[in-house]
Amino acid sequence: MGLFALDEYNNAARPVVHRWIEARTNELAPSLRLFPRLEAEQVLTARVTMPDGAVERIQPVRNLDGGQFDIREVVAGRLGDLRANLEAVAKRRAELMVAYLKQWVEQGVTEGSITKASGAPTWDPMMDGLEKLALGFDEDGEPKFNVVGGTGAAPLLKALGPRDAAEEARWQELMTRKKEERRARERHRRMA
């Protein structure tokens, strides 16, 4: 979207606008912060090996955003229309990116690295989800994983209290098993 009549001004404004949209997209969909971004001049078709061994091709998705606003308002310092347009672009971008990633999660591309849970966030569904993951552990033996929740789930996750005795026993058994699975994967990689 060109703000100015002169290309030099647009070239200077474009990175600023892009950074704002990127930051606002991450505010609207915080889980996107977990995925590293890379600027590229050309995006090629990606090939992903599915859990069943089939190779899927992921075509790049081209997304052009635009909007309408009165440039005289911007020049006069009244930025309401411009802000509304950029907000709409960020919202649409967040929705598209989340839908794109969700599509591949549902097809199993990320099997073993992402799992989806439903219902209220409590320890039991969280451990059910961890059962499906190939966990890594830090040098202190603590599991390495991220929990991503929607805006409604975030306060519930923060309020999640300590595990009761039964939950703690299940947690310890799960972590012992996951550590052994990790060691087995590492032994297999060394042998291969």
C-alpha positions as CSV (number, residue, x, y, z in Angstrom):
1,M,0.0,0.0,0.0
2,G,1.6,3.3,-1.1
3,L,1.3,6.1,1.4
4,F,3.1,8.7,-0.7
5,A,3.3,9.8,-4.3
6,L,7.1,9.5,-4.4
7,D,8.7,6.1,-4.4
8,E,11.5,7.3,-2.2
9,Y,9.1,8.1,0.6
10,N,7.2,4.8,0.1
11,N,10.5,2.9,0.2
12,A,11.4,4.5,3.5
13,A,7.9,4.0,4.9
14,R,7.5,0.4,3.9
15,P,9.8,-1.2,6.5
16,V,8.3,0.9,9.2
17,V,4.8,-0.2,8.3
18,H,5.9,-3.8,7.9
19,R,7.5,-3.8,11.4
20,W,4.3,-2.3,12.9
21,I,2.1,-4.9,11.2
22,E,4.5,-7.7,12.3
23,A,4.5,-6.5,15.9
24,R,0.7,-6.1,15.9
25,T,0.2,-9.6,14.3
26,N,2.2,-11.1,17.2
27,E,0.1,-9.2,19.7
28,L,-3.1,-10.5,18.1
29,A,-1.8,-14.1,17.9
30,P,0.9,-14.5,20.5
31,S,1.6,-18.2,19.5
32,L,3.1,-16.9,16.3
33,R,6.1,-15.6,18.3
34,L,7.2,-19.2,18.7
35,F,7.9,-19.5,15.0
36,P,11.1,-17.9,13.8
37,R,10.7,-15.5,10.9
38,L,13.1,-15.1,8.0
39,E,13.0,-12.4,5.3
40,A,13.5,-13.9,1.8
41,E,13.4,-12.5,-1.7
42,Q,12.0,-15.7,-3.2
43,V,10.0,-18.4,-1.4
44,L,10.2,-21.8,-3.0
45,T,7.8,-24.7,-2.7
46,A,8.7,-26.7,0.5
47,R,8.7,-30.4,0.7
48,V,7.7,-32.1,4.0
49,T,8.0,-35.8,4.8
50,M,4.8,-36.9,6.5
51,P,4.7,-39.4,9.4
52,D,3.6,-42.1,6.9
53,G,6.6,-41.4,4.7
54,A,4.7,-39.6,1.9
55,V,6.1,-36.3,0.7
56,E,3.8,-33.3,0.7
57,R,4.6,-30.1,-1.2
58,I,3.7,-26.8,0.5
59,Q,3.1,-24.1,-2.0
60,P,4.0,-20.6,-0.9
61,V,1.0,-18.4,-0.1
62,R,1.1,-15.0,-1.6
63,N,-0.8,-12.4,0.3
64,L,-1.3,-8.8,-0.8
65,D,-2.9,-6.4,1.6
66,G,-4.4,-3.1,0.8
67,G,-6.7,-0.5,2.1
68,Q,-8.2,2.9,1.4
69,F,-7.7,6.0,3.3
70,D,-7.6,9.7,2.6
71,I,-3.9,10.8,2.2
72,R,-4.9,14.4,3.1
73,E,-5.9,13.1,6.6
74,V,-2.5,11.5,7.0
75,V,-0.7,14.6,5.8
76,A,-2.7,16.7,8.3
77,G,-1.6,14.3,11.1
78,R,-5.0,12.7,11.5
79,L,-4.0,9.0,11.4
80,G,-7.3,7.3,12.5
81,D,-8.1,5.9,9.0
82,L,-4.5,4.8,8.5
83,R,-4.4,3.0,11.9
84,A,-7.7,1.3,11.1
85,N,-6.3,0.0,7.8
86,L,-3.1,-1.2,9.3
87,E,-5.0,-2.9,12.2
88,A,-7.2,-4.7,9.6
89,V,-4.1,-5.9,7.7
90,A,-2.5,-7.2,11.0
91,K,-5.7,-8.9,12.0
92,R,-6.2,-10.6,8.6
93,R,-2.5,-11.6,8.6
94,A,-2.8,-13.2,12.1
95,E,-5.9,-15.1,11.0
96,L,-4.2,-16.4,7.8
97,M,-1.0,-17.4,9.5
98,V,-2.8,-19.2,12.4
99,A,-5.1,-21.0,9.9
100,Y,-2.1,-22.0,7.7
101,L,-0.2,-23.5,10.6
102,K,-3.3,-25.2,12.0
103,Q,-3.9,-26.8,8.6
104,W,-0.5,-28.5,8.8
105,V,-0.8,-29.5,12.4
106,E,-4.1,-31.2,11.6
107,Q,-2.5,-33.0,8.7
108,G,0.2,-34.4,11.0
109,V,3.2,-32.6,9.6
110,T,4.3,-31.7,13.1
111,E,3.6,-35.1,14.7
112,G,5.7,-35.5,17.8
113,S,6.4,-31.8,18.1
114,I,2.9,-30.2,18.5
115,T,-0.2,-31.5,20.1
116,K,-3.6,-30.0,20.4
117,A,-5.7,-30.2,23.6
118,S,-9.3,-29.2,24.2
119,G,-11.3,-28.3,27.3
120,A,-10.3,-26.4,30.3
121,P,-6.6,-26.2,30.9
122,T,-5.9,-28.6,33.8
123,W,-3.0,-30.9,34.6
124,D,-4.7,-34.0,33.2
125,P,-5.3,-32.8,29.7
126,M,-1.9,-31.1,29.7
127,M,-0.3,-34.5,30.5
128,D,-2.5,-36.2,27.9
129,G,-1.0,-33.8,25.4
130,L,2.6,-34.3,26.6
131,E,2.1,-38.1,26.1
132,K,2.0,-37.4,22.3
133,L,5.2,-35.3,22.2
134,A,8.8,-36.2,21.8
135,L,10.2,-34.1,24.7
136,G,13.6,-32.7,25.2
137,F,15.1,-31.9,28.5
138,D,17.5,-29.2,29.8
139,E,20.7,-29.8,31.7
140,D,18.8,-29.9,35.0
141,G,16.5,-32.7,33.7
142,E,13.5,-30.4,33.3
143,P,11.3,-30.9,30.2
144,K,11.5,-28.3,27.4
145,F,8.1,-27.5,25.9
146,N,5.9,-24.5,25.3
147,V,2.2,-24.2,26.1
148,V,0.3,-22.0,23.6
149,G,-3.2,-21.0,24.5
150,G,-5.7,-18.6,23.1
151,T,-6.5,-15.3,24.7
152,G,-9.3,-17.0,26.8
153,A,-7.0,-19.8,28.0
154,A,-4.0,-17.6,29.0
155,P,-5.4,-16.5,32.4
156,L,-6.6,-20.1,33.1
157,L,-3.1,-21.4,32.4
158,K,-1.5,-18.7,34.7
159,A,-4.0,-19.7,37.4
160,L,-3.2,-23.4,37.1
161,G,-2.2,-24.4,40.6
162,P,0.3,-27.1,41.8
163,R,-0.3,-30.7,41.0
164,D,-2.1,-32.8,43.6
165,A,-0.6,-36.1,44.8
166,A,-2.2,-38.2,42.0
167,E,-1.2,-35.7,39.3
168,E,2.3,-35.5,40.7
169,A,2.7,-39.3,40.6
170,R,1.5,-39.3,37.0
171,W,3.8,-36.4,36.2
172,Q,6.9,-38.2,37.6
173,E,6.0,-41.4,35.8
174,L,5.5,-39.5,32.5
175,M,8.8,-37.6,32.8
176,T,10.7,-40.8,33.6
177,R,9.2,-42.5,30.5
178,K,9.9,-39.4,28.3
179,K,13.5,-39.2,29.5
180,E,14.0,-42.9,28.6
181,E,12.3,-42.3,25.2
182,R,14.8,-39.4,24.6
183,R,17.8,-41.6,25.5
184,A,16.5,-44.3,23.2
185,R,16.2,-41.7,20.3
186,E,19.7,-40.5,21.0
187,R,21.1,-44.1,21.0
188,H,19.4,-44.8,17.7
189,R,20.8,-41.6,16.2
190,R,24.3,-42.6,17.4
191,M,24.0,-46.1,15.9
192,A,22.7,-44.8,12.6
